[in-house]
Amino acid sequence: MIVRSRSRDSVRGLTLIELLVAMAVGLIVVAAAVSALTVARRGFTTVDAASQLRDNGRFAADMIQRIGVQTGYRDVFFAATLRQATATDPAPSIMGFDNAKVNLTNPLTTSTTRPGTEAGTGSDVLILRYQSAQAHTMVAGSTDADKTMIDCAGNAQATVADINTAAARDTLLASIFSVGLSQGEPSLLCTYYDTATSSWLSSPIVQGVENFQVLYGVDGVTAGTAPAANAPSPNVPNAYLRADQITVTGNSAATNANWRRVRSVRIGMVLRSAKGAAQDSQSQTFYPFGPTKSSANGALGSAFASNNDVGTVFQPTPDGRLRQTLTFTIHLRNDQGL
């Protein structure tokens, strides 16, 4: 007699069809999980990139505004005394170059043409100058600085020129903002004079700035011409001009006079993220000076956009990056005169 085990009779395997169905269901579940993870990951990347853009924009704006309010500042000794009529015409405290990049050989008076294929094409150069103050104004011969004035790299001047010397009145610090390449990425650069090496150096402040536009709010200035003799100076800008419109060709004195009538600076930037942060790659148009209209019937962004000002209408190649515009105005609080 054959004895069969009950446990052996109860064990049975899967058929091929059942196995295939189970595998198909498993694959569907895995695909759904991977898809959900991918969407979540892309969403996280986009949110993180957008947050980084906002942080970069805030830092850039804070830095430029911090230096901007220093522009034109002079030690109380020079602010309270008149310049001699026979003195030479000093360089203005604010100036810049349109559609250019910094020339490290002599960045205060010259600029370098930017190739049309280089990142940052159309970006401008902004030069801001100011003076350090003495720490001990009542001590004869003191040259210690109070270190309240810094350049765009955060450096504070340790000493100032002796106020008893003729050159002391026009001894100024300079901070220069522009766009250049850093590690292959267009970045907002700070150019400053390094006393240790006695040379001009550029260092990146914010990476991903591919467009930097500057307009100057002036009063009593007509593009390309010198201000009228004894023109009133209400200290309120009545026009915003490019750097090349403030320049009077062949007349440095008139050009300097125009620059001294700058009362505010309008900054426009376009910042970009790393590749792959955007959810799509659609073509977009950006207006660094904001989306305002020049009239009720004007096109969006036409208030400060001009075909004569390269970069004020910015159309980057779709590349899967997030982009953000940043626009702000700095009102200069120090007298820009002599």
Phi and psi restraints in degrees (value plus and minus 20) as a CYANA .aco file:
   2 ILE   PHI    -113.6   -73.6
   2 ILE   PSI     106.4   146.4
   3 VAL   PHI    -123.0   -83.0
   3 VAL   PSI     102.0   142.0
   4 ARG   PHI    -122.9   -82.9
   4 ARG   PSI     118.2   158.2
   5 SER   PHI     -98.9   -58.9
   5 SER   PSI     114.1   154.1
   6 ARG   PHI     -85.9   -45.9
   6 ARG   PSI     -57.1   -17.1
   7 SER   PHI     -86.7   -46.7
   7 SER   PSI     -54.6   -14.6
   8 ARG   PHI     -88.1   -48.1
   8 ARG   PSI     -56.1   -16.1
   9 ASP   PHI     -89.0   -49.0
   9 ASP   PSI     -48.8    -8.8
  10 SER   PHI    -102.6   -62.6
  10 SER   PSI     -31.6     8.4
  11 VAL   PHI    -109.1   -69.1
  11 VAL   PSI     107.8   147.8
  12 ARG   PHI    -165.6  -125.6
  12 ARG   PSI     126.4   166.4
  13 GLY   PHI    -108.8   -68.8
  13 GLY   PSI     158.3   198.3
  14 LEU   PHI    -106.5   -66.5
  14 LEU   PSI     125.1   165.1
  15 THR   PHI     -98.8   -58.8
  15 THR   PSI     145.5   185.5
  16 LEU   PHI     -82.3   -42.3
  16 LEU   PSI     -58.1   -18.1
  17 ILE   PHI     -86.0   -46.0
  17 ILE   PSI     -63.4   -23.4
  18 GLU   PHI     -81.5   -41.5
  18 GLU   PSI     -60.2   -20.2
  19 LEU   PHI     -85.1   -45.1
  19 LEU   PSI     -61.6   -21.6
  20 LEU   PHI     -85.5   -45.5
  20 LEU   PSI     -60.7   -20.7
  21 VAL   PHI     -83.3   -43.3
  21 VAL   PSI     -63.2   -23.2
  22 ALA   PHI     -82.7   -42.7
  22 ALA   PSI     -62.7   -22.7
  23 MET   PHI     -83.4   -43.4
  23 MET   PSI     -61.0   -21.0
  24 ALA   PHI     -84.2   -44.2
  24 ALA   PSI     -64.0   -24.0
  25 VAL   PHI     -82.4   -42.4
  25 VAL   PSI     -62.0   -22.0
  26 GLY   PHI     -82.0   -42.0
  26 GLY   PSI     -62.4   -22.4
  27 LEU   PHI     -83.7   -43.7
  27 LEU   PSI     -58.1   -18.1
  28 ILE   PHI     -83.6   -43.6
  28 ILE   PSI     -64.1   -24.1
  29 VAL   PHI     -82.8   -42.8
  29 VAL   PSI     -64.0   -24.0
  30 VAL   PHI     -83.8   -43.8
  30 VAL   PSI     -63.5   -23.5
  31 ALA   PHI     -82.2   -42.2
  31 ALA   PSI     -61.5   -21.5
  32 ALA   PHI     -84.8   -44.8
  32 ALA   PSI     -60.0   -20.0
  33 ALA   PHI     -85.9   -45.9
  33 ALA   PSI     -63.7   -23.7
  34 VAL   PHI     -84.0   -44.0
  34 VAL   PSI     -62.1   -22.1
  35 SER   PHI     -82.2   -42.2
  35 SER   PSI     -64.4   -24.4
  36 ALA   PHI     -83.2   -43.2
  36 ALA   PSI     -60.7   -20.7
  37 LEU   PHI     -85.1   -45.1
  37 LEU   PSI     -59.9   -19.9
  38 THR   PHI     -85.3   -45.3
  38 THR   PSI     -64.7   -24.7
  39 VAL   PHI     -82.6   -42.6
  39 VAL   PSI     -63.8   -23.8
  40 ALA   PHI     -83.3   -43.3
  40 ALA   PSI     -60.7   -20.7
  41 ARG   PHI     -84.8   -44.8
  41 ARG   PSI     -63.6   -23.6
  42 ARG   PHI     -84.2   -44.2
  42 ARG   PSI     -60.2   -20.2
  43 GLY   PHI     -82.5   -42.5
  43 GLY   PSI     -62.2   -22.2
  44 PHE   PHI     -83.7   -43.7
  44 PHE   PSI     -62.4   -22.4
  45 THR   PHI     -82.2   -42.2
  45 THR   PSI     -62.3   -22.3
  46 THR   PHI     -85.3   -45.3
  46 THR   PSI     -64.8   -24.8
  47 VAL   PHI     -84.6   -44.6
  47 VAL   PSI     -62.3   -22.3
  48 ASP   PHI     -84.4   -44.4
  48 ASP   PSI     -62.4   -22.4
  49 ALA   PHI     -85.4   -45.4
  49 ALA   PSI     -60.7   -20.7
  50 ALA   PHI     -83.4   -43.4
  50 ALA   PSI     -60.5   -20.5
  51 SER   PHI     -84.6   -44.6
  51 SER   PSI     -60.1   -20.1
  52 GLN   PHI     -85.8   -45.8
  52 GLN   PSI     -59.0   -19.0
  53 LEU   PHI     -81.2   -41.2
  53 LEU   PSI     -63.9   -23.9
  54 ARG   PHI     -83.5   -43.5
  54 ARG   PSI     -61.7   -21.7
  55 ASP   PHI     -83.8   -43.8
  55 ASP   PSI     -63.5   -23.5
  56 ASN   PHI     -82.6   -42.6
  56 ASN   PSI     -61.2   -21.2
  57 GLY   PHI     -84.0   -44.0
  57 GLY   PSI     -63.0   -23.0
  58 ARG   PHI     -83.0   -43.0
  58 ARG   PSI     -62.0   -22.0
  59 PHE   PHI     -85.0   -45.0
  59 PHE   PSI     -64.2   -24.2
  60 ALA   PHI     -81.6   -41.6
  60 ALA   PSI     -64.5   -24.5
  61 ALA   PHI     -84.7   -44.7
  61 ALA   PSI     -62.8   -22.8
  62 ASP   PHI     -82.2   -42.2
  62 ASP   PSI     -62.0   -22.0
  63 MET   PHI     -85.0   -45.0
  63 MET   PSI     -68.1   -28.1
  64 ILE   PHI     -86.1   -46.1
  64 ILE   PSI     -59.5   -19.5
  65 GLN   PHI     -86.9   -46.9
  65 GLN   PSI     -57.2   -17.2
  66 ARG   PHI     -81.5   -41.5
  66 ARG   PSI     -63.3   -23.3
  67 ILE   PHI     -96.1   -56.1
  67 ILE   PSI     -54.7   -14.7
  68 GLY   PHI     -81.1   -41.1
  68 GLY   PSI     -60.1   -20.1
  69 VAL   PHI     -91.6   -51.6
  69 VAL   PSI     -36.0     4.0
  70 GLN   PHI    -101.2   -61.2
  70 GLN   PSI     -40.2    -0.2
  71 THR   PHI     -76.0   -36.0
  71 THR   PSI     108.2   148.2
  72 GLY   PHI      66.8   106.8
  72 GLY   PSI     -24.1    15.9
  73 TYR   PHI     -86.2   -46.2
  73 TYR   PSI     120.4   160.4
  74 ARG   PHI    -152.1  -112.1
  74 ARG   PSI     131.1   171.1
  75 ASP   PHI     -75.1   -35.1
  75 ASP   PSI     125.8   165.8
  76 VAL   PHI     -76.5   -36.5
  76 VAL   PSI     -50.8   -10.8
  77 PHE   PHI     -82.5   -42.5
  77 PHE   PSI     -62.5   -22.5
  78 PHE   PHI    -101.3   -61.3
  78 PHE   PSI     -52.2   -12.2
  79 ALA   PHI     -86.7   -46.7
  79 ALA   PSI     -46.7    -6.7
  80 ALA   PHI    -115.1   -75.1
  80 ALA   PSI     -21.8    18.2
  81 THR   PHI    -142.0  -102.0
  81 THR   PSI     128.8   168.8
  82 LEU   PHI    -105.0   -65.0
  82 LEU   PSI     126.9   166.9
  83 ARG   PHI     -94.7   -54.7
  83 ARG   PSI     121.9   161.9
  84 GLN   PHI     -86.7   -46.7
  84 GLN   PSI     121.3   161.3
  85 ALA   PHI     -83.5   -43.5
  85 ALA   PSI     -45.7    -5.7
  86 THR   PHI    -106.5   -66.5
  86 THR   PSI     -22.4    17.6
  87 ALA   PHI     -88.9   -48.9
  87 ALA   PSI     134.8   174.8
  88 THR   PHI     -90.9   -50.9
  88 THR   PSI     137.1   177.1
  89 ASP   PHI     -93.6   -53.6
  89 ASP   PSI      92.7   132.7
  90 PRO   PHI     -98.1   -58.1
  90 PRO   PSI     141.2   181.2
  91 ALA   PHI     -88.9   -48.9
  91 ALA   PSI     125.1   165.1
  92 PRO   PHI     -87.5   -47.5
  92 PRO   PSI     140.6   180.6
  93 SER   PHI     -99.4   -59.4
  93 SER   PSI     -38.8     1.2
  94 ILE   PHI    -154.5  -114.5
  94 ILE   PSI     117.5   157.5
  95 MET   PHI    -185.5  -145.5
  95 MET   PSI    -198.0  -158.0
  96 GLY   PHI    -195.1  -155.1
  96 GLY   PSI    -197.0  -157.0
  97 PHE   PHI    -153.4  -113.4
  97 PHE   PSI     121.4   161.4
  98 ASP   PHI    -114.2   -74.2
  98 ASP   PSI     113.9   153.9
  99 ASN   PHI      30.8    70.8
  99 ASN   PSI      42.4    82.4
 100 ALA   PHI    -172.8  -132.8
 100 ALA   PSI     155.6   195.6
 101 LYS   PHI    -152.8  -112.8
 101 LYS   PSI     145.6   185.6
 102 VAL   PHI     -89.0   -49.0
 102 VAL   PSI     118.3   158.3
 103 ASN   PHI    -122.9   -82.9
 103 ASN   PSI      87.7   127.7
 104 LEU   PHI     -88.1   -48.1
 104 LEU   PSI     -34.2     5.8
 105 THR   PHI     -88.4   -48.4
 105 THR   PSI     -65.2   -25.2
 106 ASN   PHI    -172.6  -132.6
 106 ASN   PSI      56.6    96.6
 107 PRO   PHI     -90.2   -50.2
 107 PRO   PSI     -35.6     4.4
 108 LEU   PHI    -100.9   -60.9
 108 LEU   PSI     -38.7     1.3
 109 THR   PHI    -144.5  -104.5
 109 THR   PSI     -37.4     2.6
 110 THR   PHI    -154.5  -114.5
 110 THR   PSI     140.7   180.7
 111 SER   PHI    -157.2  -117.2
 111 SER   PSI     151.3   191.3
 112 THR   PHI    -135.2   -95.2
 112 THR   PSI     116.4   156.4
 113 THR   PHI     -87.8   -47.8
 113 THR   PSI     114.2   154.2
 114 ARG   PHI    -111.6   -71.6
 114 ARG   PSI     107.3   147.3
 115 PRO   PHI     -78.7   -38.7
 115 PRO   PSI     124.2   164.2
 116 GLY   PHI     -85.1   -45.1
 116 GLY   PSI     -40.3    -0.3
 117 THR   PHI    -113.2   -73.2
 117 THR   PSI     -24.1    15.9
 118 GLU   PHI    -104.8   -64.8
 118 GLU   PSI     122.9   162.9
 119 ALA   PHI     -79.4   -39.4
 119 ALA   PSI     119.0   159.0
 120 GLY   PHI      74.4   114.4
 120 GLY   PSI     -11.9    28.1
 121 THR   PHI     -75.5   -35.5
 121 THR   PSI     113.3   153.3
 122 GLY   PHI      73.6   113.6
 122 GLY   PSI     -30.6     9.4
 123 SER   PHI     -94.0   -54.0
 123 SER   PSI     132.4   172.4
 124 ASP   PHI    -124.6   -84.6
 124 ASP   PSI     153.7   193.7
 125 VAL   PHI    -139.0   -99.0
 125 VAL   PSI     110.0   150.0
 126 LEU   PHI    -136.8   -96.8
 126 LEU   PSI     105.8   145.8
 127 ILE   PHI    -135.3   -95.3
 127 ILE   PSI     103.1   143.1
 128 LEU   PHI    -142.4  -102.4
 128 LEU   PSI     110.3   150.3
 129 ARG   PHI    -148.7  -108.7
 129 ARG   PSI     129.6   169.6
 130 TYR   PHI    -183.8  -143.8
 130 TYR   PSI     152.1   192.1
 131 GLN   PHI    -136.9   -96.9
 131 GLN   PSI     126.6   166.6
 132 SER   PHI    -100.9   -60.9
 132 SER   PSI     134.4   174.4
 133 ALA   PHI    -122.9   -82.9
 133 ALA   PSI     129.9   169.9
 134 GLN   PHI     -91.3   -51.3
 134 GLN   PSI     123.6   163.6
 135 ALA   PHI     -99.0   -59.0
 135 ALA   PSI     -51.0   -11.0
 136 HIS   PHI    -148.5  -108.5
 136 HIS   PSI      63.3   103.3
 137 THR   PHI     -89.1   -49.1
 137 THR   PSI     -40.9    -0.9
 138 MET   PHI    -115.2   -75.2
 138 MET   PSI     -21.8    18.2
 139 VAL   PHI    -117.2   -77.2
 139 VAL   PSI      99.1   139.1
 140 ALA   PHI     -82.8   -42.8
 140 ALA   PSI     113.3   153.3
 141 GLY   PHI      58.3    98.3
 141 GLY   PSI     -16.0    24.0
 142 SER   PHI     -92.0   -52.0
 142 SER   PSI     116.2   156.2
 143 THR   PHI    -145.1  -105.1
 143 THR   PSI      -4.4    35.6
 144 ASP   PHI     -97.4   -57.4
 144 ASP   PSI     112.3   152.3
 145 ALA   PHI    -108.6   -68.6
 145 ALA   PSI     131.8   171.8
 146 ASP   PHI    -102.1   -62.1
 146 ASP   PSI     -25.5    14.5
 147 LYS   PHI      42.2    82.2
 147 LYS   PSI       5.2    45.2
 148 THR   PHI    -105.0   -65.0
 148 THR   PSI     -39.9     0.1
 149 MET   PHI    -118.0   -78.0
 149 MET   PSI     109.4   149.4
 150 ILE   PHI    -142.9  -102.9
 150 ILE   PSI     140.2   180.2
 151 ASP   PHI    -113.6   -73.6
 151 ASP   PSI    -198.6  -158.6
 152 CYS   PHI     -87.5   -47.5
 152 CYS   PSI     -33.9     6.1
 153 ALA   PHI    -112.7   -72.7
 153 ALA   PSI     -18.8    21.2
 154 GLY   PHI      68.1   108.1
 154 GLY   PSI     -13.6    26.4
 155 ASN   PHI    -101.9   -61.9
 155 ASN   PSI     115.5   155.5
 156 ALA   PHI    -126.7   -86.7
 156 ALA   PSI     114.9   154.9
 157 GLN   PHI     -90.4   -50.4
 157 GLN   PSI     111.5   151.5
 158 ALA   PHI    -100.7   -60.7
 158 ALA   PSI     -56.0   -16.0
 159 THR   PHI    -151.3  -111.3
 159 THR   PSI     138.3   178.3
 160 VAL   PHI    -141.0  -101.0
 160 VAL   PSI     145.0   185.0
 161 ALA   PHI     -90.9   -50.9
 161 ALA   PSI     127.0   167.0
 162 ASP   PHI     -81.4   -41.4
 162 ASP   PSI     105.7   145.7
 163 ILE   PHI     -84.4   -44.4
 163 ILE   PSI     -33.9     6.1
 164 ASN   PHI    -104.5   -64.5
 164 ASN   PSI     -25.0    15.0
 165 THR   PHI    -114.4   -74.4
 165 THR   PSI     130.7   170.7
 166 ALA   PHI     -85.2   -45.2
 166 ALA   PSI     -53.3   -13.3
 167 ALA   PHI     -98.7   -58.7
 167 ALA   PSI     -31.8     8.2
 168 ALA   PHI     -82.3   -42.3
 168 ALA   PSI     -57.0   -17.0
 169 ARG   PHI     -79.4   -39.4
 169 ARG   PSI     -53.9   -13.9
 170 ASP   PHI    -130.5   -90.5
 170 ASP   PSI       1.2    41.2
 171 THR   PHI    -107.4   -67.4
 171 THR   PSI      87.3   127.3
 172 LEU   PHI    -144.6  -104.6
 172 LEU   PSI     131.5   171.5
 173 LEU   PHI    -102.2   -62.2
 173 LEU   PSI     136.1   176.1
 174 ALA   PHI    -156.6  -116.6
 174 ALA   PSI     117.4   157.4
 175 SER   PHI    -144.9  -104.9
 175 SER   PSI     108.2   148.2
 176 ILE   PHI    -141.1  -101.1
 176 ILE   PSI     107.6   147.6
 177 PHE   PHI    -130.2   -90.2
 177 PHE   PSI     116.6   156.6
 178 SER   PHI    -181.6  -141.6
 178 SER   PSI    -199.3  -159.3
 179 VAL   PHI    -133.3   -93.3
 179 VAL   PSI     114.0   154.0
 180 GLY   PHI    -171.5  -131.5
 180 GLY   PSI     155.4   195.4
 181 LEU   PHI    -107.4   -67.4
 181 LEU   PSI     117.3   157.3
 182 SER   PHI    -159.2  -119.2
 182 SER   PSI      94.5   134.5
 183 GLN   PHI      35.8    75.8
 183 GLN   PSI      17.7    57.7
 184 GLY   PHI      62.2   102.2
 184 GLY   PSI     -21.9    18.1
 185 GLU   PHI    -132.8   -92.8
 185 GLU   PSI     117.8   157.8
 186 PRO   PHI     -84.4   -44.4
 186 PRO   PSI     113.7   153.7
 187 SER   PHI    -160.1  -120.1
 187 SER   PSI     135.4   175.4
 188 LEU   PHI     -97.2   -57.2
 188 LEU   PSI     101.0   141.0
 189 LEU   PHI    -123.6   -83.6
 189 LEU   PSI     127.4   167.4
 190 CYS   PHI    -129.6   -89.6
 190 CYS   PSI     102.9   142.9
 191 THR   PHI    -130.7   -90.7
 191 THR   PSI     109.2   149.2
 192 TYR   PHI    -165.5  -125.5
 192 TYR   PSI     143.1   183.1
 193 TYR   PHI    -111.5   -71.5
 193 TYR   PSI     102.2   142.2
 194 ASP   PHI    -114.3   -74.3
 194 ASP   PSI      91.2   131.2
 195 THR   PHI     -88.3   -48.3
 195 THR   PSI     -45.5    -5.5
 196 ALA   PHI     -88.0   -48.0
 196 ALA   PSI     -56.9   -16.9
 197 THR   PHI    -127.5   -87.5
 197 THR   PSI     -23.8    16.2
 198 SER   PHI      34.1    74.1
 198 SER   PSI      26.1    66.1
 199 SER   PHI    -170.2  -130.2
 199 SER   PSI     143.5   183.5
 200 TRP   PHI    -106.9   -66.9
 200 TRP   PSI     113.9   153.9
 201 LEU   PHI    -145.9  -105.9
 201 LEU   PSI     130.2   170.2
 202 SER   PHI    -139.4   -99.4
 202 SER   PSI     113.8   153.8
 203 SER   PHI    -154.6  -114.6
 203 SER   PSI     124.1   164.1
 204 PRO   PHI     -92.1   -52.1
 204 PRO   PSI     119.1   159.1
 205 ILE   PHI    -122.2   -82.2
 205 ILE   PSI     -70.6   -30.6
 206 VAL   PHI    -155.4  -115.4
 206 VAL   PSI     106.2   146.2
 207 GLN   PHI    -104.3   -64.3
 207 GLN   PSI     127.9   167.9
 208 GLY   PHI      74.0   114.0
 208 GLY   PSI     -11.4    28.6
 209 VAL   PHI    -108.9   -68.9
 209 VAL   PSI      89.1   129.1
 210 GLU   PHI    -127.3   -87.3
 210 GLU   PSI     -21.6    18.4
 211 ASN   PHI    -169.4  -129.4
 211 ASN   PSI     105.9   145.9
 212 PHE   PHI    -155.9  -115.9
 212 PHE   PSI      89.8   129.8
 213 GLN   PHI    -135.3   -95.3
 213 GLN   PSI     122.7   162.7
 214 VAL   PHI    -153.7  -113.7
 214 VAL   PSI     111.1   151.1
 215 LEU   PHI    -143.7  -103.7
 215 LEU   PSI     127.3   167.3
 216 TYR   PHI    -132.8   -92.8
 216 TYR   PSI     102.7   142.7
 217 GLY   PHI    -101.0   -61.0
 217 GLY   PSI      95.9   135.9
 218 VAL   PHI    -139.1   -99.1
 218 VAL   PSI     137.4   177.4
 219 ASP   PHI    -142.7  -102.7
 219 ASP   PSI     111.6   151.6
 220 GLY   PHI      52.8    92.8
 220 GLY   PSI       4.2    44.2
 221 VAL   PHI    -139.1   -99.1
 221 VAL   PSI     109.0   149.0
 222 THR   PHI    -124.5   -84.5
 222 THR   PSI     115.5   155.5
 223 ALA   PHI     -70.8   -30.8
 223 ALA   PSI     104.9   144.9
 224 GLY   PHI      61.3   101.3
 224 GLY   PSI     -18.4    21.6
 225 THR   PHI    -148.2  -108.2
 225 THR   PSI     138.7   178.7
 226 ALA   PHI     -96.8   -56.8
 226 ALA   PSI     131.6   171.6
 227 PRO   PHI     -85.5   -45.5
 227 PRO   PSI     128.6   168.6
 228 ALA   PHI     -83.5   -43.5
 228 ALA   PSI     128.1   168.1
 229 ALA   PHI     -79.7   -39.7
 229 ALA   PSI     114.4   154.4
 230 ASN   PHI      38.1    78.1
 230 ASN   PSI       7.8    47.8
 231 ALA   PHI     -84.6   -44.6
 231 ALA   PSI     117.4   157.4
 232 PRO   PHI     -83.4   -43.4
 232 PRO   PSI     131.8   171.8
 233 SER   PHI    -146.5  -106.5
 233 SER   PSI      65.7   105.7
 234 PRO   PHI     -95.3   -55.3
 234 PRO   PSI     -24.1    15.9
 235 ASN   PHI      43.5    83.5
 235 ASN   PSI       1.2    41.2
 236 VAL   PHI    -141.5  -101.5
 236 VAL   PSI     101.4   141.4
 237 PRO   PHI     -85.1   -45.1
 237 PRO   PSI     112.7   152.7
 238 ASN   PHI    -132.8   -92.8
 238 ASN   PSI     -17.4    22.6
 239 ALA   PHI    -181.1  -141.1
 239 ALA   PSI     133.8   173.8
 240 TYR   PHI    -136.8   -96.8
 240 TYR   PSI     101.2   141.2
 241 LEU   PHI    -140.8  -100.8
 241 LEU   PSI     136.1   176.1
 242 ARG   PHI     -95.6   -55.6
 242 ARG   PSI     145.8   185.8
 243 ALA   PHI     -81.9   -41.9
 243 ALA   PSI     -60.7   -20.7
 244 ASP   PHI     -90.8   -50.8
 244 ASP   PSI     -40.0     0.0
 245 GLN   PHI     -99.9   -59.9
 245 GLN   PSI     -41.8    -1.8
 246 ILE   PHI    -101.6   -61.6
 246 ILE   PSI     -46.2    -6.2
 247 THR   PHI     -91.6   -51.6
 247 THR   PSI     114.2   154.2
 248 VAL   PHI    -126.4   -86.4
 248 VAL   PSI      90.3   130.3
 249 THR   PHI     -76.9   -36.9
 249 THR   PSI     106.9   146.9
 250 GLY   PHI      56.1    96.1
 250 GLY   PSI     -11.1    28.9
 251 ASN   PHI    -158.7  -118.7
 251 ASN   PSI      69.5   109.5
 252 SER   PHI     -87.7   -47.7
 252 SER   PSI     -54.3   -14.3
 253 ALA   PHI     -84.7   -44.7
 253 ALA   PSI     -63.4   -23.4
 254 ALA   PHI     -87.6   -47.6
 254 ALA   PSI     -57.3   -17.3
 255 THR   PHI     -82.6   -42.6
 255 THR   PSI     -65.9   -25.9
 256 ASN   PHI     -81.9   -41.9
 256 ASN   PSI     -59.3   -19.3
 257 ALA   PHI     -82.7   -42.7
 257 ALA   PSI     -59.1   -19.1
 258 ASN   PHI     -84.4   -44.4
 258 ASN   PSI     -64.6   -24.6
 259 TRP   PHI     -82.5   -42.5
 259 TRP   PSI     -52.3   -12.3
 260 ARG   PHI     -93.1   -53.1
 260 ARG   PSI     -28.3    11.7
 261 ARG   PHI    -121.4   -81.4
 261 ARG   PSI      -5.1    34.9
 262 VAL   PHI     -98.6   -58.6
 262 VAL   PSI     105.9   145.9
 263 ARG   PHI    -131.9   -91.9
 263 ARG   PSI     -38.4     1.6
 264 SER   PHI    -174.8  -134.8
 264 SER   PSI     144.2   184.2
 265 VAL   PHI    -151.2  -111.2
 265 VAL   PSI     107.9   147.9
 266 ARG   PHI    -125.7   -85.7
 266 ARG   PSI     104.3   144.3
 267 ILE   PHI    -131.2   -91.2
 267 ILE   PSI     116.3   156.3
 268 GLY   PHI    -152.2  -112.2
 268 GLY   PSI     113.1   153.1
 269 MET   PHI    -156.3  -116.3
 269 MET   PSI     133.8   173.8
 270 VAL   PHI    -142.4  -102.4
 270 VAL   PSI     102.2   142.2
 271 LEU   PHI    -128.7   -88.7
 271 LEU   PSI     128.7   168.7
 272 ARG   PHI    -150.2  -110.2
 272 ARG   PSI     135.9   175.9
 273 SER   PHI    -114.7   -74.7
 273 SER   PSI    -194.8  -154.8
 274 ALA   PHI     -92.9   -52.9
 274 ALA   PSI     143.8   183.8
 275 LYS   PHI     -84.5   -44.5
 275 LYS   PSI     128.9   168.9
 276 GLY   PHI      65.7   105.7
 276 GLY   PSI     -16.2    23.8
 277 ALA   PHI    -104.3   -64.3
 277 ALA   PSI     -44.2    -4.2
 278 ALA   PHI    -101.8   -61.8
 278 ALA   PSI     130.8   170.8
 279 GLN   PHI     -97.6   -57.6
 279 GLN   PSI     -40.3    -0.3
 280 ASP   PHI    -164.6  -124.6
 280 ASP   PSI     157.5   197.5
 281 SER   PHI    -148.0  -108.0
 281 SER   PSI      28.1    68.1
 282 GLN   PHI     -98.7   -58.7
 282 GLN   PSI     131.3   171.3
 283 SER   PHI     -90.7   -50.7
 283 SER   PSI     116.7   156.7
 284 GLN   PHI    -155.2  -115.2
 284 GLN   PSI     135.6   175.6
 285 THR   PHI    -138.6   -98.6
 285 THR   PSI     111.6   151.6
 286 PHE   PHI    -138.4   -98.4
 286 PHE   PSI     123.9   163.9
 287 TYR   PHI    -138.3   -98.3
 287 TYR   PSI      80.0   120.0
 288 PRO   PHI     -77.4   -37.4
 288 PRO   PSI     -47.2    -7.2
 289 PHE   PHI    -112.7   -72.7
 289 PHE   PSI      -7.0    33.0
 290 GLY   PHI      82.3   122.3
 290 GLY   PSI     146.0   186.0
 291 PRO   PHI    -110.9   -70.9
 291 PRO   PSI      -4.0    36.0
 292 THR   PHI     -88.6   -48.6
 292 THR   PSI     140.5   180.5
 293 LYS   PHI    -126.8   -86.8
 293 LYS   PSI     130.0   170.0
 294 SER   PHI     -97.2   -57.2
 294 SER   PSI     -38.5     1.5
 295 SER   PHI    -179.8  -139.8
 295 SER   PSI     155.9   195.9
 296 ALA   PHI     -80.8   -40.8
 296 ALA   PSI     -50.3   -10.3
 297 ASN   PHI    -121.8   -81.8
 297 ASN   PSI     -14.7    25.3
 298 GLY   PHI     -92.8   -52.8
 298 GLY   PSI     134.7   174.7
 299 ALA   PHI     -91.9   -51.9
 299 ALA   PSI     131.4   171.4
 300 LEU   PHI     -76.2   -36.2
 300 LEU   PSI     108.7   148.7
 301 GLY   PHI      65.9   105.9
 301 GLY   PSI     -15.3    24.7
 302 SER   PHI    -102.3   -62.3
 302 SER   PSI     -27.3    12.7
 303 ALA   PHI     -83.3   -43.3
 303 ALA   PSI     -62.9   -22.9
 304 PHE   PHI    -141.2  -101.2
 304 PHE   PSI     -13.9    26.1
 305 ALA   PHI    -106.7   -66.7
 305 ALA   PSI     118.2   158.2
 306 SER   PHI    -169.1  -129.1
 306 SER   PSI     119.3   159.3
 307 ASN   PHI     -87.6   -47.6
 307 ASN   PSI     -38.8     1.2
 308 ASN   PHI    -107.0   -67.0
 308 ASN   PSI     -24.9    15.1
 309 ASP   PHI    -141.2  -101.2
 309 ASP   PSI      73.6   113.6
 310 VAL   PHI     -79.7   -39.7
 310 VAL   PSI     111.9   151.9
 311 GLY   PHI      83.0   123.0
 311 GLY   PSI     -36.0     4.0
 312 THR   PHI     -95.2   -55.2
 312 THR   PSI     -37.4     2.6
 313 VAL   PHI    -141.3  -101.3
 313 VAL   PSI      90.2   130.2
 314 PHE   PHI    -135.4   -95.4
 314 PHE   PSI     100.5   140.5
 315 GLN   PHI    -145.2  -105.2
 315 GLN   PSI      68.8   108.8
 316 PRO   PHI     -93.9   -53.9
 316 PRO   PSI     138.4   178.4
 317 THR   PHI     -89.6   -49.6
 317 THR   PSI     111.1   151.1
 318 PRO   PHI     -77.1   -37.1
 318 PRO   PSI     101.3   141.3
 319 ASP   PHI    -160.6  -120.6
 319 ASP   PSI      -3.6    36.4
 320 GLY   PHI      56.1    96.1
 320 GLY   PSI      -0.2    39.8
 321 ARG   PHI    -124.8   -84.8
 321 ARG   PSI     128.9   168.9
 322 LEU   PHI    -101.3   -61.3
 322 LEU   PSI     125.6   165.6
 323 ARG   PHI    -154.8  -114.8
 323 ARG   PSI     130.6   170.6
 324 GLN   PHI    -163.9  -123.9
 324 GLN   PSI     117.6   157.6
 325 THR   PHI    -113.7   -73.7
 325 THR   PSI     130.3   170.3
 326 LEU   PHI    -155.9  -115.9
 326 LEU   PSI     104.2   144.2
 327 THR   PHI    -152.7  -112.7
 327 THR   PSI     111.6   151.6
 328 PHE   PHI    -177.6  -137.6
 328 PHE   PSI     142.5   182.5
 329 THR   PHI    -144.3  -104.3
 329 THR   PSI     115.0   155.0
 330 ILE   PHI    -129.4   -89.4
 330 ILE   PSI     102.7   142.7
 331 HIS   PHI    -113.4   -73.4
 331 HIS   PSI      99.3   139.3
 332 LEU   PHI     -91.8   -51.8
 332 LEU   PSI     109.0   149.0
 333 ARG   PHI    -120.4   -80.4
 333 ARG   PSI     -29.4    10.6
 334 ASN   PHI    -123.1   -83.1
 334 ASN   PSI     128.2   168.2
 335 ASP   PHI     -83.8   -43.8
 335 ASP   PSI     107.9   147.9
 336 GLN   PHI    -112.9   -72.9
 336 GLN   PSI     -12.3    27.7
 337 GLY   PHI     -97.4   -57.4
 337 GLY   PSI    -187.6  -147.6
